[in-house]
């Protein structure tokens, strides 16, 4: 195995550089061919979609509780299920993601980890997945905006998906209220008065979600329009379009309520179509855009647990150059294994801290590259 400085120099050597190694092309990652991975992903997506269709039919009591007016939303969720399963299968087929998936979910469902640290997993789910405290270390404003979007979308999903699938319904014994019953799979779980606070929240939960999402998405949209760091690397379809979709969905949803209460239904049909189109487009877009990280995040929580349990065992890896701790030993070895899977010939570089990596990089340039120029 070459020394880290030599490995770096090999990728920066000019023609005729004295003492520089020959640059080599990184071989392709091992595993199935792209076609085989795509076929497997398509079969997985089809299977998940069929399972969701079966769940919709059974959960709505053989479509007895299914609202045909919500059919476009239901169809969009089926496409969403296919896209998520397809993209996830392709993602975990890559060597790095496969290791993250195995180590992450292996720690997530490890009985040994639960016995040693029974509160670690719930704590990490709450702090890392729910309240995302790691974002607060970067910026309190970004953390607050992200929380508004996160909880607004969670609330909207918990209401929209089961309602769209016909899993729960609201029925009135008198036909016009104010007493209503909420039924899940045809079983009564809650009775409420539509004129009290609980009733208002039950019927306006999506409005509450919209009020949460709009300021959060607007903040990030404003930041991407003004912040030079954000502007530099942003792409419209990947960075701006998701925020615009969230704002359009939320605004049109609030306008539907405004139309029904204050305009006696004026313009309701147009707004309903606009809202439906924006929701359907966003659901289909989720697996192939920035929102896909929502599906990936649980594996990252498992990786945090993987690192946490190693720290509990005091398995800390120190930099080979300065002796400062880098990370846990199992995590460093996992990273080394990923680089070996990718046939990267400088996997020994993981044994150095970021500061020493920069020093080694500079020395490699001075010793092997710069002196090659005449």
Secondary structure, 3 states (H helix, E strand, C coil): CCCHHHHHHHCCCCCCCCCCCCCCCCCCCCCCCHHHHHHHHHHHHHHHHHHHHHHHHHHCCCCCCCCHHHHHHHHHHHHHHHHHHHHHHHHHHCHHHHHHHHHHHHHHCCHHHHHHCCCHHHHHHHHHHHCCHHHHCCCHHHHHHHHHHHHHHHHHHHHHHHHHHCCEEEECCCCCCCEEEEEECCEEEEEEECCCHHHHHHHCHHHHHHHHHHHHHHHHHHHHHHCHHHHHHCCHHHHHHHHHHHHHHHHHHHHHHHHHHHCCCCCHHHHHHHHHHHHHHHHHHHHHCHHHHHHHHHHHHHHHHHHHHHHHCCCEEECCCCCCEEEEHHHHHHHHHHHHHCCCCCHHHHHCCHHHHHHHHHHHHHHHHHHHCC
